[in-house]
Amino acid sequence: MKNSFDEKILDEAHQWIQQKRNVVLATVIQTWGSSPRPIGSRMIINDKGDFSGSVSGGCVEGDVVRQSIELLSKPENFKKIEYKVSNESAWEVGLACGGEIAIFLEKIHY
């Protein structure tokens, strides 16, 4: 079954790549407890900080954008990030609901 939301995100990523923008694909790979988005949810981020899609909400997505831009400046091609209530930064990034999520960031090369 086709997911039109994913197709829209990937079409936009393709457009950014054609414009020679560096792009990161963020994908929810694990969830525990309360999570605003299910496993498989996606978001794309370009090197200007523009993004499309959703992997969580609020401050978590702001941090995903920040970490994606950081990843683009490094030699690594991927990174796994986790947001847990037990982390010191949990309240800062908006995980006060008791849920935990893991997000996989990967560069898309043109």
C-alpha positions as CSV (number, residue, x, y, z in Angstrom):
1,M,0.0,0.0,0.0
2,K,1.3,3.4,-0.9
3,N,1.6,6.0,1.8
4,S,1.0,9.5,0.3
5,F,2.5,11.2,3.3
6,D,5.9,9.3,2.8
7,E,5.7,9.9,-0.9
8,K,5.3,13.7,-0.4
9,I,8.3,13.7,2.0
10,L,10.5,11.7,-0.4
11,D,9.4,13.9,-3.3
12,E,10.4,17.0,-1.4
13,A,13.8,15.4,-0.5
14,H,14.3,14.6,-4.1
15,Q,13.6,18.3,-5.0
16,W,16.1,19.5,-2.4
17,I,18.8,17.1,-3.7
18,Q,18.2,18.4,-7.2
19,Q,18.8,21.9,-5.8
20,K,22.2,20.6,-4.4
21,R,20.9,20.8,-0.8
22,N,22.3,18.3,1.7
23,V,19.5,16.2,3.3
24,V,19.0,14.0,6.3
25,L,16.1,11.5,6.6
26,A,14.9,10.9,10.2
27,T,12.9,7.8,10.9
28,V,11.3,6.6,14.2
29,I,12.7,3.2,14.7
30,Q,11.5,2.4,18.3
31,T,8.9,3.6,20.7
32,W,8.1,2.8,24.3
33,G,5.1,3.9,26.3
34,S,3.4,7.1,25.1
35,S,4.7,8.3,21.8
36,P,3.1,10.9,19.5
37,R,4.2,9.2,16.3
38,P,4.4,5.5,15.4
39,I,7.5,3.5,14.3
40,G,8.2,4.3,10.6
41,S,7.2,8.0,10.9
42,R,9.6,10.1,8.9
43,M,10.9,13.6,8.6
44,I,13.4,15.2,6.2
45,I,15.7,18.0,7.1
46,N,18.0,20.0,4.7
47,D,21.2,21.9,5.5
48,K,19.3,25.2,5.8
49,G,17.1,23.8,8.6
50,D,14.0,23.4,6.4
51,F,12.0,20.3,7.3
52,S,9.0,18.3,6.3
53,G,7.2,15.4,8.0
54,S,7.0,14.5,11.6
55,V,8.8,12.2,14.0
56,S,7.4,13.5,17.3
57,G,6.3,16.9,18.2
58,G,7.4,20.2,19.7
59,C,10.9,20.4,21.1
60,V,11.9,16.9,20.1
61,E,11.6,17.8,16.5
62,G,13.5,21.0,17.1
63,D,16.3,18.9,18.5
64,V,16.1,16.4,15.6
65,V,16.6,19.4,13.2
66,R,19.6,20.6,15.2
67,Q,21.2,17.1,15.4
68,S,20.6,16.6,11.7
69,I,22.3,19.8,10.7
70,E,25.2,18.8,13.0
71,L,25.4,15.4,11.3
72,L,25.7,17.1,7.9
73,S,28.9,18.8,9.1
74,K,30.5,15.5,10.2
75,P,32.0,12.6,8.2
76,E,29.6,10.0,9.6
77,N,26.6,9.1,7.4
78,F,24.1,8.1,10.2
79,K,23.4,8.5,13.8
80,K,20.9,7.0,16.3
81,I,19.4,9.3,18.8
82,E,17.2,8.4,21.8
83,Y,14.9,10.5,23.9
84,K,14.0,9.1,27.2
85,V,12.3,10.4,30.3
86,S,15.3,9.3,32.3
87,N,17.6,11.6,30.3
88,E,18.5,14.9,31.9
89,S,17.2,16.7,28.8
90,A,13.9,14.9,28.7
91,W,11.9,17.9,30.0
92,E,13.9,20.3,27.7
93,V,12.9,18.3,24.6
94,G,9.3,17.7,25.6
95,L,9.2,14.0,26.8
96,A,7.3,14.7,30.0
97,C,4.5,12.3,28.9
98,G,6.5,9.2,29.9
99,G,7.2,7.9,26.5
100,E,10.6,7.1,24.9
101,I,11.6,7.1,21.2
102,A,14.6,6.3,19.1
103,I,15.2,8.0,15.8
104,F,17.6,7.0,13.1
105,L,19.2,9.9,11.2
106,E,20.8,9.2,7.8
107,K,22.3,11.4,5.2
108,I,20.9,11.2,1.7
109,H,23.7,11.9,-0.8
110,Y,23.2,13.5,-4.2
